[in-house]
């Protein structure tokens, strides 16, 4: 990876800053001295990382608005004058997308289009990093890891919406100059990460939060798809990649990095749902139990892997924590929360440990 940029007093806008990944990114960039502004709806869960770690106390501005509101977006960008925009706001739950397909498309596709349109009218913005998903790839039914050159698509509304968002990003990037001189100098990248875990995620239908909720309640966590393989990695891993992409987009030769990037674990760290749940249960202790239940399931890929060769070759990025370390750090955070400890202090320590570990 390149030498880190000086983020001190660099103005950054993060959409979705009240979400799990957005709160961690806000915390990290603030630790580096950036002036962080957030644009989001209220925290999507109760509790939430944003609330329990008091992220709102750290950031320079906390704007509560919808990314589908073009006037509010343009006003926010005009007021904040950010140099970098990270777009993370989304409807991010696969199973929920079956219940609210139209809203999922509205938020993830039109929301992304509104963000990019507002950016092209904001002369302060030099770099935009649009977060989509590893599920944007067309499910080909094989075990081969997906590369950035593979076809995009999706059978469920969430996956399809993220594939559509990728098309929106590619369109704005390719037609920047035709869209107008204001947006012609913005370097735009899209980033696709694996299944992230880490302290502070309470989203529904996500494995580690489901485990924690069950174990805190003293009941077994139940698994519907124990054999499903996913690219698990700690939330700090893809965020390191997103920050690296932003830094490259701010440098000369940014056009080389105005592209799509995968951020996934090393193949040796791929694991199925059962292994993850059993490992979390073992780390949790105190009678934590795992049960497998039958029943009909919504269609979902059995195996999903990402090829991160491009990120390694162009960015020097690769994961720093292995499978065991990833889950140890996540469980450490949730246990600290359960014990009422200072979570921000723990996050500072985890971040320092992560950044100090070499990627070589």
Buried (B, 14 or more C-beta within 10 A) or exposed (E): BEEEBEBEEBBBBBBBBBBBBBBBBBBBBBBBEBBBBBBBBEBBBEEBBBBBBEBBEBBBBBBEBBBBBBEBBBBBBEEBBBBBBBBBBBBBBBBBBBEBBEBBBBBBBBBBBBBBBBBBBBBBBBBBBBBBBBBBBBBEEEEEBBBBEBEBBBBBBBBBBBBBBBEBBBEBBEEBEEBEEBBEEBBBBBBBBBBBBBBBBBBEEBBBBBBBBBBBEEEBBBBBBBEBBBBBBBBBBBBBBBBBBBBBBBEEEBEEBBBBBBBBBEEEBBBBBBBBBBBBBEBBEEEBBBEBEEEEEEEBBEBBBBBBEBBBEBBEBBBBBBBEBBBBBBBBBBBBBEEEEEBBEBBEEBBEBBBEEEEE
